[in-house]
Structure formats: C-alpha cells, structure tokens
Amino acid sequence: MANHFYGKEAFDPLYIVAQIVATQSLYFMSLGFIYWVMDALMGVPLSMDQLFTSDSYSNMSTRIAWASVFTVFLNVPASILALMWIVERAKKCLDFCTTTFALHLVGCLLYRGPPQHWEWWGCHIFAVVATVLVGEYCCALKEIREIPLTHSKGGR
C-alpha cells in the first residue's frame, strides 16, 4: 500500500526536490539565455525586470514587449526537453511543470509584487499549457518505446 500513489518506484522526497531544483535551474538558464539572444537581436537592454516583472509587456507596440513574448514561447521547447530528460514520466509532467511556473511566480511576487499586465499572464498560461500537453505527449512516447531484449550481432 505504500506505493499506491507512486507505482513501483519508491517515494524519495530528496530525489523529487533534486528534480525540482534541476528543472527550475534549466528553466531559468534557458529563459535567461533566450532573453539574452532576443534582446541582442531586438536591440533592447537586458534586465532582470524582464524575468520577474510584467513591465516589459505594458506596451505591445515596443520591441522589448515582443522580445519578452517570443522568449517565453521559445522557452517552451527547452522546458519540454528538461521534462523529458529529468522527469521522464508523463504522469509527473503536470506536477513538475506547474511547480516550475509557480516558483517563477513566487520569484515575481518577491521581486516586485504580482504581475499587473494581462499579456504577461496570457503568455505564461499559454506556456504552461503548451509545456504540459506537449511534455506529457513526448514523455509518453519515450515511455512506450520498444525496449530491445537481445543484443545479438547477427542483425536480428
């Protein structure tokens, strides 16, 4: 009965925390790198405010706003790869993805309060939904791959 919620694998809180730290770290490394590239391409200054406030979304006719939108969207594939590499299980993608974005929201709250612009919320909600759905699909495909049972050299 101890494995009722976790299947055949044992419940290991330290391992789960390590996975959360790893996914969060990869999320912010990829997000920061993409911001750096997008800001360089758009000719806008790089700022921590882009990561933790919604101020850059306030005027969607500016280059910084579009750089922020594209960065969030371009970070979705990186987040999916992190889920496939670290989490590996389709049924855990929702938990880890929402944890990653919830911790990002906590960072925003601590940095300068709640994001004020609906564009920030729309972009991040879209990113969460896309990451969860595609991440679960990719992890499910990875889970159902055929496992080779023999390693013969004869070509069979």
N, CA, C and O of each residue as an XYZ file, in Angstrom:
624
protein
N       0.811     -1.196      0.000
C       0.000      0.000      0.000
C       0.863      1.273      0.000
O       0.384      2.348     -0.358
N       2.096      1.149      0.390
C       2.982      2.309      0.444
C       3.252      2.881     -0.945
O       3.551      4.069     -1.068
N       3.153      2.067     -1.987
C       3.430      2.513     -3.345
C       2.165      2.849     -4.114
O       2.184      2.917     -5.343
N       1.073      3.060     -3.408
C      -0.211      3.302     -4.050
C      -0.163      4.496     -5.009
O      -0.702      4.407     -6.112
N       0.461      5.595     -4.624
C       0.479      6.798     -5.452
C       1.677      6.871     -6.375
O       1.659      7.645     -7.332
N       2.701      6.105     -6.128
C       3.932      6.257     -6.875
C       4.295      5.056     -7.721
O       5.419      4.990     -8.217
N       3.414      4.120     -7.904
C       3.692      2.960     -8.734
C       4.740      2.078     -8.102
O       4.769      1.898     -6.885
N       5.601      1.530     -8.938
C       6.612      0.598     -8.451
C       7.830      1.294     -7.872
O       8.627      0.675     -7.168
N       7.978      2.572     -8.164
C       9.130      3.281     -7.634
C       8.843      3.761     -6.210
O       7.706      4.096     -5.877
N       9.842      3.789     -5.409
C       9.691      4.205     -4.025
C       9.590      5.728     -3.936
O      10.159      6.447     -4.758
N       8.873      6.199     -2.947
C       8.755      7.632     -2.690
C      10.062      8.125     -2.094
O      10.468      7.689     -1.017
N      10.717      9.038     -2.801
C      12.002      9.563     -2.358
C      11.945     11.089     -2.422
O      12.173     11.670     -3.482
N      11.643     11.746     -1.293
C      11.484     13.198     -1.314
C      12.751     13.947     -1.731
O      12.665     14.985     -2.387
N      13.904     13.442     -1.365
C      15.162     14.096     -1.741
C      15.343     14.071     -3.266
O      15.792     15.051     -3.860
N      14.994     12.959     -3.878
C      15.080     12.836     -5.330
C      14.107     13.799     -6.012
O      14.446     14.412     -7.024
N      12.904     13.933     -5.462
C      11.907     14.840     -6.024
C      12.374     16.287     -5.913
O      12.229     17.061     -6.859
N      12.932     16.655     -4.765
C      13.457     18.013     -4.595
C      14.603     18.262     -5.572
O      14.703     19.344     -6.150
N      15.461     17.271     -5.757
C      16.564     17.411     -6.717
C      16.023     17.603     -8.133
O      16.571     18.398     -8.897
N      14.956     16.887     -8.492
C      14.346     17.060     -9.805
C      13.744     18.465     -9.951
O      13.859     19.085    -11.008
N      13.110     18.958     -8.894
C      12.532     20.304     -8.934
C      13.638     21.342     -9.106
O      13.506     22.260     -9.916
N      14.724     21.202     -8.352
C      15.843     22.137     -8.471
C      16.446     22.071     -9.874
O      16.788     23.103    -10.452
N      16.576     20.882    -10.412
C      17.150     20.725    -11.757
C      16.242     21.340    -12.824
O      16.727     22.055    -13.701
N      14.943     21.075    -12.764
C      14.037     21.647    -13.765
C      13.971     23.160    -13.639
O      13.922     23.866    -14.647
N      13.968     23.667    -12.396
C      13.935     25.109    -12.184
C      15.221     25.763    -12.706
O      15.180     26.826    -13.326
N      16.336     25.128    -12.452
C      17.620     25.664    -12.915
C      17.685     25.697    -14.436
O      18.092     26.701    -15.021
N      17.287     24.606    -15.075
C      17.291     24.579    -16.541
C      16.295     25.575    -17.121
O      16.553     26.184    -18.160
N      15.161     25.741    -16.452
C      14.159     26.706    -16.903
C      14.751     28.109    -16.925
O      14.643     28.813    -17.929
N      15.377     28.521    -15.820
C      15.911     29.878    -15.760
C      17.168     30.050    -16.606
O      17.392     31.132    -17.147
N      17.987     29.019    -16.733
C      19.162     29.132    -17.613
C      18.729     29.316    -19.062
O      19.260     30.173    -19.769
N      17.766     28.511    -19.503
C      17.310     28.640    -20.891
C      16.559     29.950    -21.092
O      16.732     30.609    -22.118
N      15.731     30.336    -20.131
C      14.996     31.596    -20.243
C      15.965     32.778    -20.302
O      15.801     33.679    -21.125
N      16.970     32.772    -19.431
C      17.964     33.849    -19.441
C      18.752     33.901    -20.728
O      19.004     34.979    -21.265
N      19.146     32.733    -21.231
C      19.892     32.688    -22.495
C      19.041     33.196    -23.654
O      19.522     33.957    -24.493
N      17.777     32.776    -23.703
C      16.903     33.212    -24.792
C      16.632     34.713    -24.683
O      16.591     35.409    -25.697
N      16.445     35.217    -23.454
C      16.305     36.672    -23.285
C      17.546     37.398    -23.799
O      17.438     38.424    -24.471
N      18.707     36.867    -23.484
C      19.959     37.490    -23.921
C      20.015     37.561    -25.447
O      20.356     38.601    -26.011
N      19.681     36.455    -26.112
C      19.700     36.413    -27.581
C      18.629     37.335    -28.166
O      18.911     38.123    -29.068
N      17.402     37.235    -27.652
C      16.304     38.050    -28.194
C      16.559     39.536    -27.981
O      16.304     40.344    -28.874
N      17.060     39.901    -26.810
C      17.345     41.312    -26.559
C      18.448     41.823    -27.477
O      18.393     42.956    -27.954
N      19.449     40.983    -27.723
C      20.518     41.380    -28.645
C      19.967     41.550    -30.058
O      20.324     42.504    -30.749
N      19.105     40.639    -30.491
C      18.519     40.734    -31.829
C      17.584     41.928    -31.965
O      17.535     42.569    -33.015
N      16.842     42.227    -30.902
C      15.871     43.326    -30.941
C      16.496     44.671    -30.578
O      15.865     45.715    -30.737
N      17.744     44.645    -30.088
C      18.418     45.889    -29.733
C      17.878     46.547    -28.480
O      17.829     47.774    -28.391
N      17.469     45.732    -27.503
C      16.972     46.290    -26.237
C      17.894     45.843    -25.106
O      18.528     44.793    -25.208
N      17.977     46.620    -24.035
C      18.874     46.258    -22.933
C      18.328     45.077    -22.125
O      17.126     44.975    -21.883
N      19.226     44.201    -21.721
C      18.873     43.057    -20.890
C      18.655     43.524    -19.454
O      19.434     44.320    -18.930
N      17.602     43.031    -18.828
C      17.270     43.485    -17.484
C      16.617     42.357    -16.692
O      15.905     41.524    -17.253
N      16.864     42.337    -15.388
C      16.190     41.366    -14.511
C      14.687     41.620    -14.484
O      13.906     40.705    -14.222
N      14.282     42.858    -14.753
C      12.858     43.173    -14.777
C      12.112     42.341    -15.812
O      10.941     42.013    -15.619
N      12.781     41.998    -16.907
C      12.135     41.164    -17.920
C      11.796     39.787    -17.365
O      10.773     39.205    -17.728
N      12.644     39.265    -16.493
C      12.406     37.942    -15.922
C      11.322     37.959    -14.850
O      10.531     37.020    -14.756
N      11.278     39.013    -14.045
C      10.463     38.970    -12.839
C       9.372     40.029    -12.728
O       8.728     40.117    -11.683
N       9.141     40.827    -13.753
C       8.016     41.770    -13.729
C       7.274     41.688    -15.060
O       7.754     41.100    -16.030
N       6.108     42.287    -15.072
C       5.342     42.328    -16.319
C       5.488     43.674    -17.017
O       4.777     43.955    -17.981
N       6.402     44.504    -16.535
C       6.562     45.855    -17.101
C       6.898     45.841    -18.590
O       6.452     46.712    -19.337
N       7.682     44.855    -19.020
C       8.068     44.822    -20.437
C       6.881     44.480    -21.345
O       6.961     44.667    -22.559
N       5.787     43.984    -20.768
C       4.594     43.646    -21.553
C       3.596     44.805    -21.612
O       2.540     44.677    -22.232
N       3.915     45.928    -20.979
C       2.938     47.009    -20.820
C       2.541     47.663    -22.135
O       1.411     48.134    -22.264
N       3.430     47.702    -23.103
C       3.141     48.345    -24.386
C       3.553     47.384    -25.494
O       4.733     47.291    -25.834
N       2.592     46.676    -26.051
C       2.892     45.639    -27.036
C       3.339     46.208    -28.389
O       3.556     45.444    -29.330
N       3.476     47.508    -28.501
C       4.000     48.082    -29.742
C       5.514     48.310    -29.657
O       6.108     48.874    -30.575
N       6.136     47.874    -28.561
C       7.577     48.063    -28.404
C       8.337     46.772    -28.682
O       7.781     45.677    -28.596
N       9.609     46.916    -29.013
C      10.454     45.757    -29.278
C      10.687     44.919    -28.028
O      10.783     43.695    -28.114
N      10.779     45.562    -26.867
C      11.034     44.817    -25.633
C       9.849     43.912    -25.288
O      10.032     42.821    -24.748
N       8.636     44.370    -25.602
C       7.451     43.550    -25.346
C       7.473     42.299    -26.225
O       7.217     41.194    -25.748
N       7.777     42.479    -27.501
C       7.808     41.329    -28.407
C       8.972     40.402    -28.103
O       8.858     39.186    -28.259
N      10.088     40.967    -27.673
C      11.213     40.117    -27.258
C      10.806     39.254    -26.069
O      11.177     38.082    -25.995
N      10.049     39.826    -25.144
C       9.596     39.075    -23.973
C       8.607     37.973    -24.365
O       8.704     36.847    -23.876
N       7.669     38.295    -25.235
C       6.687     37.299    -25.684
C       7.388     36.145    -26.404
O       7.145     34.979    -26.095
N       8.254     36.473    -27.360
C       8.962     35.430    -28.102
C       9.846     34.595    -27.186
O       9.981     33.388    -27.383
N      10.440     35.223    -26.198
C      11.303     34.484    -25.275
C      10.517     33.452    -24.491
O      10.955     32.310    -24.350
N       9.367     33.842    -23.983
C       8.541     32.896    -23.222
C       8.116     31.737    -24.119
O       8.146     30.580    -23.700
N       7.719     32.048    -25.352
C       7.292     30.993    -26.272
C       8.455     30.103    -26.709
O       8.291     28.891    -26.846
N       9.621     30.698    -26.928
C      10.779     29.906    -27.343
C      11.345     29.057    -26.200
O      12.101     28.116    -26.438
N      10.984     29.386    -24.988
C      11.448     28.603    -23.844
C      10.615     27.337    -23.640
O      11.027     26.443    -22.900
N       9.463     27.250    -24.278
C       8.614     26.055    -24.143
C       9.344     24.792    -24.604
O       9.341     23.808    -23.864
N       9.971     24.764    -25.790
C      10.695     23.547    -26.171
C      11.827     23.187    -25.210
O      12.070     22.006    -24.957
N      12.514     24.179    -24.680
C      13.577     23.900    -23.704
C      12.993     23.291    -22.434
O      13.589     22.391    -21.843
N      11.833     23.778    -22.017
C      11.173     23.226    -20.834
C      10.713     21.792    -21.089
O      10.780     20.941    -20.202
N      10.250     21.536    -22.301
C       9.813     20.181    -22.653
C      11.004     19.224    -22.631
O      10.902     18.110    -22.119
N      12.120     19.659    -23.182
C      13.322     18.812    -23.155
C      13.765     18.543    -21.716
O      14.192     17.435    -21.394
N      13.664     19.547    -20.861
C      14.018     19.346    -19.451
C      13.095     18.322    -18.805
O      13.549     17.480    -18.030
N      11.797     18.389    -19.118
C      10.857     17.398    -18.580
C      11.204     15.992    -19.067
O      11.183     15.035    -18.294
N      11.522     15.881    -20.352
C      11.849     14.562    -20.912
C      13.130     14.016    -20.309
O      13.245     12.811    -20.090
N      14.082     14.876    -20.041
C      15.386     14.442    -19.567
C      15.402     14.191    -18.059
O      16.013     13.228    -17.596
N      14.733     15.054    -17.294
C      14.794     14.963    -15.834
C      13.625     14.181    -15.255
O      13.829     13.278    -14.443
N      12.417     14.510    -15.655
C      11.224     13.898    -15.060
C      10.941     12.535    -15.674
O      10.683     11.574    -14.948
N      10.982     12.440    -16.972
C      10.855     11.212    -17.753
C       9.487     10.538    -17.722
O       9.232      9.676    -18.563
N       8.618     10.879    -16.820
C       7.319     10.215    -16.688
C       6.200     11.167    -17.086
O       6.130     12.289    -16.586
N       5.324     10.722    -17.984
C       4.239     11.565    -18.477
C       3.310     11.996    -17.346
O       2.851     13.138    -17.321
N       3.033     11.096    -16.420
C       2.080     11.430    -15.366
C       2.633     12.439    -14.363
O       1.874     12.971    -13.553
N       3.925     12.713    -14.399
C       4.525     13.689    -13.488
C       4.761     15.045    -14.148
O       5.156     15.995    -13.470
N       4.527     15.154    -15.455
C       4.802     16.399    -16.168
C       3.969     17.564    -15.646
O       4.488     18.666    -15.468
N       2.692     17.331    -15.401
C       1.825     18.399    -14.900
C       2.361     18.929    -13.575
O       2.443     20.142    -13.380
N       2.723     18.042    -12.675
C       3.224     18.458    -11.361
C       4.499     19.288    -11.468
O       4.600     20.360    -10.872
N       5.466     18.791    -12.225
C       6.744     19.483    -12.315
C       6.643     20.778    -13.104
O       7.303     21.761    -12.767
N       5.834     20.789    -14.137
C       5.681     21.998    -14.944
C       4.992     23.100    -14.138
O       5.447     24.243    -14.127
N       3.906     22.755    -13.473
C       3.216     23.772    -12.679
C       4.070     24.222    -11.501
O       4.000     25.384    -11.101
N       4.869     23.330    -10.941
C       5.787     23.724     -9.869
C       6.810     24.721    -10.384
O       7.098     25.712     -9.714
N       7.362     24.474    -11.561
C       8.340     25.386    -12.152
C       7.740     26.771    -12.351
O       8.349     27.771    -11.970
N       6.556     26.837    -12.942
C       5.944     28.132    -13.197
C       5.436     28.784    -11.912
O       5.443     30.010    -11.802
N       4.995     27.984    -10.940
C       4.570     28.538     -9.648
C       5.753     29.157     -8.911
O       5.623     30.224     -8.311
N       6.908     28.493     -8.954
C       8.100     29.055     -8.316
C       8.567     30.318     -9.042
O       9.090     31.238     -8.414
N       8.378     30.361    -10.359
C       8.677     31.582    -11.104
C       7.746     32.705    -10.648
O       8.186     33.840    -10.467
N       6.468     32.395    -10.463
C       5.514     33.389     -9.981
C       5.890     33.866     -8.575
O       5.779     35.056     -8.279
N       6.330     32.959     -7.713
C       6.784     33.351     -6.373
C       7.975     34.306     -6.484
O       8.056     35.292     -5.752
N       8.896     34.008     -7.402
C      10.022     34.910     -7.635
C       9.553     36.288     -8.075
O      10.095     37.303     -7.637
N       8.543     36.325     -8.945
C       7.981     37.603     -9.390
C       7.342     38.357     -8.227
O       7.513     39.569     -8.095
N       6.604     37.632     -7.388
C       5.959     38.258     -6.237
C       6.986     38.843     -5.274
O       6.790     39.933     -4.737
N       8.075     38.120     -5.059
C       9.115     38.597     -4.152
C       9.912     39.749     -4.757
O      10.380     40.627     -4.032
N      10.069     39.753     -6.069
C      10.869     40.780     -6.740
C      10.155     42.128     -6.744
O      10.734     43.139     -6.346
N       8.889     42.147     -7.196
C       8.168     43.414     -7.262
C       6.651     43.267     -7.189
O       5.928     44.126     -7.692
N       6.173     42.229     -6.591
C       4.734     42.068     -6.466
C       4.139     41.323     -7.645
O       4.863     40.901     -8.547
N       2.829     41.161     -7.644
C       2.176     40.380     -8.706
C       2.260     41.071    -10.066
O       2.181     42.297    -10.152
N       2.418     40.284    -11.118
C       2.422     40.861    -12.467
C       1.094     41.577    -12.741
O       0.023     41.041    -12.454
N       1.174     42.784    -13.293
C      -0.005     43.641    -13.452
C      -0.639     43.594    -14.845
O      -1.772     44.045    -15.016
N       0.061     43.062    -15.829
C      -0.439     43.142    -17.206
C      -0.972     41.790    -17.667
O      -0.339     40.757    -17.450
N      -2.128     41.806    -18.300
C      -2.763     40.572    -18.746
C      -1.929     39.853    -19.800
O      -2.026     38.634    -19.941
N      -1.105     40.604    -20.546
C      -0.257     39.973    -21.565
C       0.755     39.017    -20.922
O       1.038     37.951    -21.468
N       1.288     39.397    -19.777
C       2.210     38.522    -19.046
C       1.488     37.246    -18.645
O       1.998     36.145    -18.855
N       0.306     37.394    -18.072
C      -0.461     36.222    -17.639
C      -0.823     35.339    -18.828
O      -0.707     34.116    -18.750
N      -1.263     35.949    -19.931
C      -1.633     35.173    -21.112
C      -0.462     34.385    -21.678
O      -0.605     33.208    -22.009
N       0.689     35.025    -21.789
C       1.879     34.345    -22.314
C       2.289     33.183    -21.417
O       2.583     32.094    -21.910
N       2.311     33.405    -20.117
C       2.771     32.363    -19.208
C       1.756     31.234    -19.047
O       2.142     30.074    -18.900
N       0.464     31.558    -19.073
C      -0.549     30.492    -19.027
C      -0.469     29.649    -20.289
O      -0.541     28.422    -20.221
N      -0.319     30.297    -21.446
C      -0.138     29.545    -22.689
C       1.099     28.659    -22.606
O       1.064     27.498    -23.014
N       2.194     29.204    -22.076
C       3.438     28.437    -21.967
C       3.261     27.234    -21.043
O       3.773     26.154    -21.339
N       2.548     27.398    -19.936
C       2.306     26.282    -19.014
C       1.491     25.195    -19.712
O       1.852     24.018    -19.680
N       0.395     25.598    -20.340
C      -0.480     24.625    -21.002
C       0.270     23.900    -22.117
O       0.195     22.676    -22.215
N       0.986     24.635    -22.950
C       1.730     24.008    -24.046
C       2.813     23.080    -23.518
O       3.003     21.986    -24.049
N       3.522     23.502    -22.483
C       4.586     22.681    -21.923
C       4.027     21.400    -21.322
O       4.595     20.324    -21.509
N       2.928     21.508    -20.608
C       2.322     20.317    -20.004
C       1.837     19.353    -21.084
O       2.162     18.167    -21.048
N       1.066     19.854    -22.036
C       0.480     18.962    -23.047
C       1.538     18.300    -23.927
O       1.521     17.084    -24.115
N       2.447     19.094    -24.459
C       3.471     18.532    -25.337
C       4.477     17.721    -24.520
O       4.971     16.695    -24.987
N       4.779     18.173    -23.316
C       5.689     17.426    -22.449
C       5.139     16.053    -22.088
O       5.867     15.061    -22.117
N       3.850     15.997    -21.746
C       3.232     14.698    -21.443
C       3.253     13.796    -22.671
O       3.540     12.604    -22.564
N       2.950     14.360    -23.832
C       2.952     13.579    -25.063
C       4.342     13.017    -25.353
O       4.489     11.830    -25.644
N       5.356     13.870    -25.273
C       6.733     13.433    -25.552
C       7.225     12.411    -24.530
O       7.889     11.439    -24.889
N       6.902     12.633    -23.268
C       7.307     11.664    -22.241
C       6.574     10.341    -22.419
O       7.148      9.276    -22.192
N       5.295     10.405    -22.827
C       4.549      9.167    -23.076
C       5.170      8.408    -24.246
O       5.302      7.185    -24.188
N       5.550      9.116    -25.303
C       6.219      8.457    -26.424
C       7.526      7.813    -25.983
O       7.869      6.715    -26.421
N       8.246      8.503    -25.115
C       9.510      7.973    -24.613
C       9.271      6.732    -23.744
O      10.055      5.783    -23.779
N       8.177      6.747    -22.961
C       7.858      5.618    -22.090
C       7.474      4.361    -22.865
O       7.789      3.248    -22.445
N       6.794      4.540    -23.996
C       6.290      3.364    -24.715
C       7.234      2.862    -25.798
O       6.888      1.957    -26.558
N       8.428      3.448    -25.870
C       9.405      2.941    -26.837
C       9.690      1.479    -26.576
O       9.668      1.004    -25.440
N       9.953      0.793    -27.650
C      10.274     -0.621    -27.540
C      11.635     -0.792    -26.871
O      12.603     -0.114    -27.215
N      11.687     -1.691    -25.929
C      12.934     -1.984    -25.228
C      13.556     -3.214    -25.874
O      12.929     -4.272    -25.905
N      14.780     -3.096    -26.392
C      15.412     -4.270    -27.006
C      15.717     -5.326    -25.939
O      16.253     -5.014    -24.876
N      15.366     -6.574    -26.241
C      15.571     -7.646    -25.291
C      16.848     -8.423    -25.539
O      17.392     -9.046    -24.627
N      17.325     -8.385    -26.772
C      18.563     -9.095    -27.093
C      19.545     -8.133    -27.743
O      19.156     -7.130    -28.342
N      20.785     -8.448    -27.617
C      21.840     -7.633    -28.225
C      22.708     -8.524    -29.120
O      23.930     -8.567    -28.979
N      22.063     -9.220    -30.025
C      22.817    -10.105    -30.904
C      23.505     -9.318    -31.998
O      23.020     -8.259    -32.396
N      24.614     -9.810    -32.486
C      25.374     -9.155    -33.543
C      24.945     -9.650    -34.912
O      25.447     -9.163    -35.926
N      24.042    -10.592    -34.961
C      23.641    -11.203    -36.214
C      22.655    -10.406    -37.026
O      22.268    -10.860    -38.103
N      22.223     -9.241    -36.575
C      21.325     -8.430    -37.350
C      19.870     -8.654    -37.048
O      19.023     -7.990    -37.646
N      19.533     -9.554    -36.151
C      18.133     -9.776    -35.780
C      17.756     -9.033    -34.544
O      16.611     -9.115    -34.099
